[in-house]
């Protein structure tokens, strides 16, 4: 068994090293128009490889416009890792689905990548001949209110530009704007002339139905003066010409929420919605008092995370719930934003047995297929077992919940009755013997005194230490004539303070717990229910007993 384990570990190490030394391929985008270039990146972590990848498999479908190499040295956990990247600029020769063939570097080979090359739309001839122009497009002409529309701005320039270029900020009244990542640069051939392209993408979320006007965007830049100097002695280049171009204004039709959508539910127009859950730890072996963290994760393609509603809380009898702050996140993709929301809550079983968790449903509108849909998690049952460490809180003589009433139970009752009779006779004998003892006798203390336990509880509360307070509270409760649960049920301030302590113990905000409220509740318990020192401070009985 040991040799087999070592063999499997060796194979695993070899697989990891082979993966690290492999050739990984990636592209800056997988969808482009005809005449546009795409950047292919090849990355290798094998420092023993020299030379560069063989690019001949690309020649049938692509024109290689340029290649550059980048070497990097990264340090992670004290280990140095060297990587080499080759960035290759490619121009597809065909439209449609085009595959980048696997490339070879030594014994390593990259994976194939498929691109979608779309036929370019016809543009105005005068616009194509301009040295700088803007092309603005929407992915769709009409959307639902609060749904996503993607605006793409492409700035074409056939001349060189200085670095002082600027674009007016996109501001659309009655709409929320989200920029989709940073701007991208590439090249495109138009009428046989190479153009540089600056591309920016925005997600627009209209807030009202009707016609939404997207204003024209203005791009300003200074052209590089390429005219030769008349005076050979003049070394200072001439100042360039300032160019200012504008895009056309666009209209977007915004449709109202469908009548068939439920009026009492939040409006969720998305391309796709997924709902999932995770547990830490898994609830298969849950016990009373365990802290189970449940995470409900909602992801929506075409919506920002701020548009996602809170998921239903796990409000179930038999479970105490302590929610955490939601975790929101946005991810950019070729089709816009993917918003996510994670709602986490700590669930503490308060009883044993089966606890039913209801199904979780999210209703949304499918904007791609234009109909109502529902994503849900099925209901599940938690089987909670008794916790042996918490049996001390069970009152003596109380039968356990769920025990079978069989012949063994009757035998146990008979035995307990016999023991009770013997202890009663023993107690009567001790009382009879005590009558002949001196009237004043110092009590022998076998454990910590009530005053010591109470002082420990006070110090833990005022130090705001939730775990030490829990231990001191259990020690103090064992000296009381009734259980802690009975005192909390009879005295409301104590019950509220205990809920605050439990919330600190079973959530991530325990470091902010304040124990002064619990100490005030302990001191305020009615005097008839508190533990009194039978000997007082002096250890003597009262001089004049009543």
Helices and strands as residue ranges (DSSP letters): H 2-20, E 23-27, E 31-33, E 37-44, G 56-58, E 62-76, E 79-92, E 96-100, E 104-105, E 108-109, E 113-118, H 125-129, E 132-138, E 142-144, E 148-157, E 166-167, E 175-179, E 184-190, E 193-206, E 210-214, E 218-222, E 242-246, E 250-255, E 269-270, E 272-280, G 283-285, E 291-301, G 305-307, E 319-323, E 327-333, E 336-349, E 353-357, E 360-366, E 371-377, E 380-384, G 388-393, H 407-434, H 450-462, H 466-477, H 484-490, H 492-505, G 510-512, H 516-523
